[in-house]
Amino acid sequence: MNAAIATSAVEADCTADIDTAAIRQTCHRALWYPTLSDSELKRLIQEIEGYIRQLSPEVAAIVPRMQSGTRDVALLTLRHVDQALDPQAPSANLPARLHDLGVVARALLCLHEQCREPMSGVVPIGGWLLSPTSDLLEA
């Protein structure tokens, strides 16, 4: 199996696993309903960080095929992904952190839904994305 077909198969598997309704509902909860406890805030923060890590490579993979205006928005959003997932990102103010993550996740979701045509042979762009595990950074 050549690399382009393997990449397409991986992309198709990732896309199939994305539950857009759950992401939308979680972002809506984070952005519009006040949370009462720190534990609920922390749970939502972790959940949305996971969604961002799931959506980021999907959006990055389709950037080369986007129209220029949408591409600019996608690149700006991916820059915000880097900032939001940076281990140095401020996390003392949990409600503000949750809001920032919710905005980024919702933007990624919108881009993903807008441009989710299957694209065989497109290798994901990932140089500017933070990886969830440190072993990927050493390669």
N, C-alpha and C positions, 0 to 999 in steps of 0.2 A: 504494500500500500504506500503510495507516495505521500509526501509531507502535506501537500495541499488537501488531499482527501482526508488525511488524519486530522488536520486542523479543522476542517469543516465538520467532521464527525464530533469532535470535542465541542465546537461551538454549538452545534445542534443539541448536544446533551445538556450544555449549560443553559441554553435558552429554554429547553423543555422543563427545567427545574425551577424556573422563575415563576413565583406565584404573584402576579401583578396585583390581584385583588387584596391579598394579605399585606403586601407592601403598602399599597394605597391606604388601607384601613389603619395600619400602624402609624404611618406618617400623619394621617388625619388626627389620630389620637394624640400624637406627640405635639402637633402644632396647634390644635384647637381645644383640647380638653385639659384642664389643669390636673396635675397629679399631686397627690397629697403626701406621699411618703418618698423618702430617699431610695428605698428599695425598689419602688415602682419606677422611679426615674432611672436608676441604674439598669434595671431590666430592659426598659425601652431603649436606652442608649446602646446596650450590647446588641439588641435585636436589630436596630437600625444600622449600626456599624456593620453587622453581618450582611444586611441587604446592600449596603454601599459596596462592600467587597465583592458581592455577587454581581451587581450591575455594572461596576466600573469597567471590567474587561470587556463586557458585552458592548458598551457604548464606545470604548476605545477601539474595538475591532471594526466598527462601522464608520468611524470618523473619516477615513479616506474617501468614502463614497457619498458623504453628505454634501449638500449644496453649501456654498461659502458662508452664508449667514448662519445656518444651522451648525456648520462646522465650528464657527467662531464661538457660538454658545456652548457647544460640546467641549471644546478645548478649555474654555473658562471654567466650566463645571468640573472638568477633570482636575484643573488646578485647585479648585476648592476641595476636591476629594483629598488631594495631597495634604492640604492644610488641616482638614477635619480629622484625618486619620493619623496625622503626625503624632508620634509618641510624646512630643514636646507640647502638644496643643493644651491650652489651659482647660482644666477640668474641675476647678474648685466650685464654679457656679453651674451646678447640674442642670437647672432649667434652661440656662442660656446654651449650654452644650447640646442638650436635647433638641432645642430649637434649630441650632446651626446644622446638626446632623439631619434633622427632618427636612430642612430646606434642600440640602444637597441630595438626599435620597429621592425626594420628590422630583427634583430637576432631572436626575438620572433616569427615573422611571418614565418621565414624559419623553425624554430623548429616546429611550429604548422602545417605547410604544410607537413613537412616530416613525422610527427608522428600522424596524425589525425585520425587514425583508431578508430572506436567506442569502448569504453571500459566500459562495464556494470559493475557496482559494485565497481568502483574505486572512492574512496572519495578524493576530491581535497585536496592537501597539501596547506595550506595557512598561516602557522605560520610566515613565514618570509616576507610575502607580506604586504605592507602598504595598509590599507583600505582607500577608498576615503572619508569615513565619520567617524567622531570621535566616534559616538555611537557604532560602531562595536568594538572599542578598549576597551570599558568599560565592556564588557560581561565577 
